[in-house]
Amino acid sequence: MKLLHTADWHLGAKLGRHDRMDDHRAALRALLEIATSERPDLIVHAGDLFDAYRPPYPALRLGVTALQRLARIAPTVVISGNHDSGALFDVLDDMAGMASPRRLRFVTRPRVLEFDDLAEVPVVLACVPFIPPGAITDYATGDASRFEGDYADGIRSLNDRVMDRAREAAGPHGIVLYTAHLHVDGARPGNSERRFTVGEDHATHTKGLHRALYCAFGHIHDPQQLPGSARGRYAGSLIPLDYGESSQGKHAVVVTIGDDVQVDERDLPPGRPLQSFNGTLRELETRAADGALDGCFVKALVKSDEPVPDLADRVAEWSPKCVIFNLVNEVANRPVKAISGGQDGEEPSIEDLFLEWRSTAATVRATKAPRETVLTLFREAVAGSGDEEGPDFGLTELTMRGEGVLAALRGGSGSGAAGSHDASHTREPGRQGDG
């Protein structure tokens, strides 16, 4: 039989404020092509389908559509990760259960799935979704009050129970597979995983998992072989999610089980490159002129003797097809004022600080307006900052002038016309209208 292993799609994830849907779509198209070409008997997604408990609608639709297409190729199982909502997965599982025959399952609790028609022998998949640390006592033993130990002890006990059930269901000649969304001690964690769930306090072990012919893991984003004696892999994330993953290759894993177990990787497109730059403005301009920034996310540290005004506008002009993620201007000659502890003086006013910022740090675009006009508006804003209604900025005067113009257009003039117009729509309490 043949297994396709994927994990950590993190649909809905952003890089800063920038959407990654296009990169996810390209990677999912490639994954579907791999599935179509390889024709696996079973597809396993090892958790973190979405990046948040309540994914945005486009991400939800993309994920469900991709899984439906995969399920047409082979039965597909998705376990929940630490970024996924168990409640949402339960709803999706109920909906998937309406299909006949059933081809798609969402798993939110440890369980064993049995497949009788995938191979000449029974195939059993032991599933361990992400278990929050506070819930491990509920799953480690049959009696939570008797459990003693840490998180790793609880997972080890849970794995023993799940594998015992899987081995019993498979029989002496059946195929036992295992999937989990966990951090295994000794694995190389990437920079995108949440530290809270990838720290040493939540590291588990592979003891006892050698009974499975293959272990499909999710949670660590850097694709790698499992540490220890168990045969298996972390599939890794679908795309590089941030600059900590920019050098990682992304893969889907194809596992062929026959007389032996063969594990192969199939490359996935990396999405838009995550380019980093550290150098001078001239060097950055040269890179842009060579097209090195086109179609890339750009994170740049630009070094200069004096502040570079409109840095983002310049980069966008040099490379209109790039996406600016982060730009930092490191200035060598930035004026520094010494602070003397022996001299007491008045602190600069907020107006002085504003003028200093405008003269040294503001962009060229922000300094085009006349100085006195900007300063007058700034004073008015500061003066009205404590009012419940906020500063007026001349809106009252503008409104009164507008009302006068409207009154004139109605055929009257001045406040009298406006007053007579308003009076025609007034009714006294308890008085009937004219009919």
N, C-alpha and C positions, 0 to 999 in steps of 0.2 A: 504494500500500500504506500501511498504518498501523502505527505502532510505539508501544508503551506502555513508558515508561522510568521505573524506580524504583530506589532504592538505599538503603543505610545504614539497614536496619531495626533493627539492634542488638537483636535479640530476646534477652531475658534480662537486659537492662540494669536497674539499679536507681538510684534517686535517694537516695543515702545508704543506709539500710537498707530503703527502701520499694520494693516491687515495682511494676513498670510494666505488668504483663501486661494489665490492663483497658484501659489507654490504647492499647497495641499492638493488642488485639483490635478496638477501635472503629475505629482507622485502617485495619486490614486489611479490615474489612467494607466501609468506604468505598472502598478500592482495588478490591475485587472488584466493587462496584457500578459503578465507573467502567469497569472492563474489560468488564463485561457490557453496559454501555450503548454503549461506543465500538467494541466488536468489533474489536480490533486483529488484525493478521496475525502479529505477533511481539511478545513481551514480553521485555524485557531488565532484569535486576537487576544493577546495577553494583558489587556487593560489599558486605561487612560485613553479611551476612545475620544473623549472631549477634554478640553482644557479647564472647564469650570463646571460646577454642579448644575448651573442653569445656562447651557450654551446658547448663543444667539441663534435665531431661527435659521439663517443660511448655513451655519455649521451643523445644526441638527439635521437639516434636510440633506446636506452633502453626505453626512455619515450614514444615515439610514439608506439613502439611495445606493451608496457604494456597497454596503453590506448586503442589500437585496440582490445586487448584481453578482457579488461573490457567491451568495447562497444559491444562485441558479447554476453555478458551476459545481459546487460541492456543499455538503452540510457545513454550516459555519457556527462557531461558538465564540462568544465574546464574554470575557470575565470583567468585572468592574475593577478599576484602579482607584488610587487615592484621589484623583481629580474627578472621578465620575460620581454621579448621583445614583445611589441604590434605588431610590424611589422611581427615578426616571427609567432606569434599566428594568425595573419590575413592570412598568407600564409598557415599555417596548417589547418585553418578553410576552406579555399577555396578547399584544397585537400580533406578534410573530406566530403565536400559537394558533391563530385563526386559520393559518394556511394549511392545506392538506395536499400532499404530505408536508410535514413540518421540516423546514430546512435551516432555520435560524433560531439560535437560543442566546439569551442574555442571562448570565449567572452572577448572582450577588451574594451567595452564601456557599460555603464549602459543600461540594456534592460530587457524586460520581455519575457520569453519563455513559450509557451503554449503546453501542452501535452494532447491529447484527449483520448489516448488509454492505459493509465497507470493504471487507476482505474475506478470505476463505475461513478465517477464524474470528472469534469475537474481538471487537476493539472497544477498549474502555478508556475514558478520559477522566482523570482525577483533577478536579478544579478547586483551586484555593485563591479566591479573589483577595484584594487587599483587605487586611484585618486591622482596624484601628487599634492602637495599643490599649485603649480602655475597654475594648471588647474581647480581648484575647482569652480572658478567663471563661467567657461564655462558650468558646469553641474548643479549648484545649482538652477538656475532659468531659465526661458525661455529667459530672457534678462540679459546678463552678466553685462551690464552697471548699472543695478538697484540693484545689489547684494551688501549688506553691512553686514559685519560680519567676523568671523574667520573661520578656517578650520572646526571646529566642527559644526558651524552654517550652513556651506555649505553642509556638509554631512547630517545633519538633514533635510534640505530642500530637498535635493536629495532623501533621503529615503522616505519622505512623498510623493513625486511625483511618485516614482517607486511603492510604496505600493498601492497608489490609482489606478494606472493602473493595477496592479496585482489583486487587489480585484475586479475591474470591469470585468477583463477578466475571473476570476474564477466563477463569479456569486454568488448567495446566498449560494450555497451548495458545491462549489468547494474547493479544497485544495490549500492554498497559502504557498509556501516555500520561503525562502530568503537565499542568499549566498553572502558573501562579504569578501574582503581581507583588513581588517582595524584593527586598535588598538582601543579597547573600554576602556574607562576610568574605572579603577578599576581592570582590568585584570593583572595577574602576568606576566610581560615580562620575557622571558628567556635571557640568555647571548649571544645568537647567532644573534638575530635580530639587524639590523642596528639601532643605537641610533637615527639617524636623522629621521627615520620614526616611531619610537616607543616612542618618547619623549612626554611630556605633551602637547606640541604645536600641536601635531597631534592626540591627544586622542579624540575619538568621543563618542557618547552615544547611548543607545538602545531605546530611546524614540520613540514610534510609531511602534516598531517592534513586539509588542505583537500581532499584527494582523496576523502574520505568525505563522503557527503551529510549525515550526521548523526553526531555523536560523543556517546555516552551515558557520562557520567562519574559516578563515585562517589568518596567519601573526604572531601570538604568538605561539612559539614552545612548550611551556609547556601545555599539554592537560588539559583542565579545562572547567567548566561550565561558561556560560556568566554571568557577573555581571548584576544586575538589574532584571526587571520583564520579559524580553523576554526569551522564552524557546529556548535554543540552546547551542552549545559548540564550543570551539576551538578544532579541531581534533588534533593539534600538529604536529610536524615534523615526518617524516617517520622513521628516525633513530636519535640517539643522534649525533648532528653535531660537538660538541666540548665538552670540559671538563665542561663547564657550564651546560650541559644537561646530564652529565654522570649518575645522580641519577634519571632521569625522566623515567617513563615507557612510552612506545609508543603504540598507539592504532589506530584502525579504529573504526568509530562510526556507529552503526546500529540503525536506527530509524524506528519503526513500528507504523503506523498511522491507528487507527481503531476508536472504540468508545472513546479511549484515545490515548495519545502519549507516547510510551515507548522508552526510549533512553538507549542503551546498548553499552558497549565498548568491542572490541575484541582485545586481545593482539597481538602485532607484535614483532618479534625477535629483540633484541636490537643491533645486529651486534657485532663486536669485542668489548670486554669490554675496557673502558678507565680507565686504572689503574694509580693511583697517589701513589707516595712513598715519604716519608720524614724520613730519618734515616741514619744509618751508612752503610759503604760498606759491612760489615759482615752481617748486617741485610738484605740488598738487595740480597746478595749472597744466604742467607738462603731461602728467598722468592722464588728466581729463582729455587733453588734446589727442592723446594716443588711443582714446576710446576705452581705457582701462576701467573707467567708472560706469560706463553705459550698462544699464540693466542691473545695477548692483545696489545693495544697501551700503551706505557709506558712513563709517565712523572715523573721524579725522581729528588729529591733534596738530594744529597749525602753529608753528613757532615763528615769531616775528619780533623785531625790535620795538615797533610801535603798534598800537591797536589796529586791527584790520576792520574797517567799517564794512557793513553789508556782506559779511563773509558768506552767509547762506545764499544770498542773491547771486554772488559771484560764482559759487560752485554750481548753482542751478543753471546759470547762463552758460558755463563751460560744458556742463554735461546734463542737458535737459532730461535725459532718460534715466538718470540715477535717482535713488530715493535716499534723502538725507536722514540718517538716523540720529547722529550726534556730531556736532562740530564744537571744538574747543579751541580758543585762541590763547596760546601761552605767550604772554608779552614780556620781553626782557627788560624794557625800560619803563615799566609801569611806575608812575610816581608813588612813592611811599613816604608817609609822614610819620616821623618819630613821635612816640607818645612819652611825654615826660611826667613821671609821677610826682615830681617836686613842684609842679606848677598847676595851680587851679585856675580854670577859666570856664567861660560859658560854653556849653555844648552848641555846636552849629544848629541853626534852625532847620526845620524840614524843608523850608524854601531854599536855604543855602545848599543843602544836600541835593535837592532836586536840580538846581542849576549846575552843580558840580558834575552830577551824573550826565546831564544833557550836554555838557561841554567835553566830557572825556569818554563816556561809554555808550552813549546813544548812537544809533545808526544814522547814516546820512539822511535817509528818508524821514527819520523822526525829528530832524533838526531843520527841515525846510520851512516850517511855519514860522512867522515872525516871533521873536523872543518875547516881546511884551504881551502879545496875544496869548501865547501859551502860558506865560506867567500869571496873567489875569485869570485865566480859566483854572489854573492850578490853585491859586489862592481861594477862588470861589469854591472849588471842590473840597479843599481842606476846611474852609470855614463852615461848610454845610455837612461835614462828615459826621458830626454828632447829632444832627437833626434826624428825627424819625423819617421825614419825607426825603431827606438827602438834599444835595445842592440843586439849585433851580436851573442854572446854566442859561438863563434868559428865556426859558420855555413859557413862563407866565405871560411875559410881554408879547411873545410870538403868538400865543393862543388868543390873547385879546385882539391883536391885529387881525388874526384870521377870522374871529367871530364878527368883527366889523365889516370885513369884506363879504362874508356870507350874508350878513344882514342887508348890505347894499344890493347884492345880487337878487335878493328876494323882493326888491322893489321899494324897500324902505330906506331910511338913512339913520345912522346913529343908533343910540341905545333905545330910542322910543319905538322904532320899528321892531327891534328885537323883543322889546317888552310886550308890545301888542300881539306879536306872534305867539309868545309864550302864554299870554293870558287866554288865548282862544282854546288852549288845550287843558285849561284848569277847571276842575270841578270841586265844589265844596263838599265836605262829608255830609251824607244824608240828603243830598239834593239830586233830584232826577235831571236827566239831560233834556234837551229840547225835542228829542224824538228820533 
